[in-house]
């Protein structure tokens, strides 16, 4: 049985970007372990379960799974796990990752292990693509330098923050994902004219945002060689 490690934010993950890969992997028979940086419960961004934001059906489905999935409510502390023991490392998105997952040394090490090694792959979604701006390869260069990726675009970010880069909840956004990842050499294309955007570059798969999370999960399973009929 294939295994996957989900590294989820304690500062606010976007519901669909975690729940879609989680349930898709479950349906495909993948054994999933959930971790957060400190081992505290994964925290759901309430905007991602606002019916006016995402629709009633998605809001209800995400909240039900979030509240009842023991893996999300009682995760492992990331530092206690060996990322090399998993076939896949998954980084669900959400603004919260800017404050914890993307800045976490163990999360970066897990990403490097998956992308540089021979036995695993990584799926990185939306704002968590920002982790690529801070992850070095084994030689000290940037892991993403020269790689083709997609992720949460500046054009969308501009519609969320105010003129002082403050989020709707008042927190100041620490950085814009597109700017930071391009600055370290990524070949960035968020494919804004496409309904979904998923990019595969070797053992690294990136997905643009909520609407691409399901496609990202299916593409990732294909890359892992796992059949999925859902």
N, C-alpha and C positions, 0 to 999 in steps of 0.2 A: 504494500500500500504506500502511495506517495504521501509525503508529509509537507506541511506548509506552516510557516511562522508568520502570523499577522502582528505587526508592530503598530499599535493604535495610540492615538493621542489622549492624554489626560486633560488637555486644555480645550478640546472641542473637535471631534471628528465629524465629517459630513456624512450623515446617515447612509445615503444611497451608495456612497463611494466605499463604504465598508461592508454594508449588508449585501449588496449585489455580489461582490467576489466571495464573501463568506458563504452565502447560500448556494451559489453556483459550485463552489468547491465541495461543499457538503454533498450536493446532488451527484457530483462526479466521484464520490467516494474517497476524497482526500482527507487525511487525518490532520486536523487543524489545532494548533496551539496559539493562544492569544497572549501577547505580552504588552506591557506599557513600560515607559521608562522607569518608573519607581515601583511598579507592581500594584498601584492603586487602580480602582475601576476606570474603565474607559469612559470618557465624558462625551455625551452627545451634544452637538451644536443645535440649540433649539430652533434656529432658523431652518434647519434641514428637516424638521417635522412640523413646520408651519404649513397648514393646508393651502394658504394663499400663495406660498412660495413654491411648493412642490406638488400640490394636488392632494386631495383627501386620501386617496388609495395608498399612495406612496408614504404619506405621513403616518397613517395608521399602521402599515406594515412595518416600517422602520422602527417605530416606537415599541411595537409589540415585541419584536426580536431583541431590540436593545434591552428592554426591561426583563426579558425572560431567558436570555442566553447566558448561561453560567460562565462561559469563557470570557465574555465581555465584562461581566460583573465581578469576577474573581480571577483576573489575569495573573500571569507570572511576571516577576520583575525581570526585565530584559537582561540585566547583567548576570542573572543566574543561569542563563541558557547558553548552549553552544550552537551558534548559527550554522556551523559546518555539519550539524546532524540533520539538517532539513534539506529537502529537495527544492523548496521554493521559499522566498522571503517576500512578503506582501506589505506594502506601505499604503494603507488607505489614506485618502486625502482629507482636507478640511483646514481652515485657517489655523486651528489650534496647533497643528504640527509646526507652524513657524516658531512657536515658543518652546516646544519640547522635543519632538522626534527629530526634527531637522538639526537640532543643536546637540543631540545626544551622541557621545562618542561610541557607545555600544551599538547604536542604530547605524552609524556610519560604518563601523567595522563589519556589521552584518551585511550591509549593502556591498561593501568591497569584497567580502568573502564570496558572495553569490555571483557577482559580475566577473571577478577575476578567476575564480576557481573553475574546475572542470565538471562539477557535479550538481550545480544548482543554478537557478535563475531568479531574477528579481522583477516584481511588478510594482511600479511606483505611480501613484495616481494624484493628479491635480496639484494642490499646494505642497504636497510632500515631495514633488519633483524638486522643490527647493533644496532638499538634502544634497542634491548633486552639486550644488554650488560650494559645499563645504567638505565634500568627501575626497580625500586624496587616494591615489593608487599606491601600490607597494613601492614605487620608485619616487614618491613624493610629488608627482604631478597630479593634476585634477582628473578624477576618474571619468568625467564626462567630456573631457577635451576631445573634440573631433567626432563625438558620437551624435547621431541623429535622435532627437527627442521631441516630444510634445509636452504640454503642461498648461497650467492655468495662465491665460494671457493677460497682458497689461490692459487690453481693451475691456475685458470683463472686470478687472480689479478697479478700474476707474469708475465703474458704475456702482461700486460698493462703498468705498471709502470717501470721506469728505475731502475738502481742500487741504486739510492738515494730516491726511493719511490715517484718520481715525475711523475705526470700525463702527458699525451700528451700536455695539455695546460699549463704546467709548475707548476701547483699547487702541493704541496707536500701532498700526501695522509696522513691524520692524524692517521689512524689506519687501520688494516686489519680486516674485519668483522669476518671471521672464528676464528681468534686468540682471539678476544675480547669476543665473545659469548661463546666459549668453556671455557674461563677462569672463567666465572661466573656460570659454572655448566650445560650448555646445553648438551644434547645428540645429537651431530651433525652428520649428514650424508647427504652429498650433492649428493649422488647416481651418481657419475661421469660416471658410465657405462650405465646409463639410459638416454634416449632422453629427458625426462622431469623429474622433481623432485618436488613433492608437498607433504607436510607432515601435517597431522591433529593431533593435541594433544589437546583434549578438545575444548575450544572456540578459540584456536589459530591455524590458518592455515598459513603455510609459503610456499613460492615458490622460487625456486633457482635463476632464471634469466629470460632474455627475452623470451627464448624458452619455459619457463614454465608458463608464465603469463596467457595465454589463459586457460590452464589446471587448473591453480590456481583459476581463476575466476569461471570456471564451478564447480570445487570442492566446492568452497565457497558457491555458490548458492545452491548446494545440501545440504550443512551443514545448511543453512538457511531455507531449506524446500521449496525453490522456484524452480518451474519447468522452464526449459529452452530448447527450441527446435532448437536453432541456430546451 
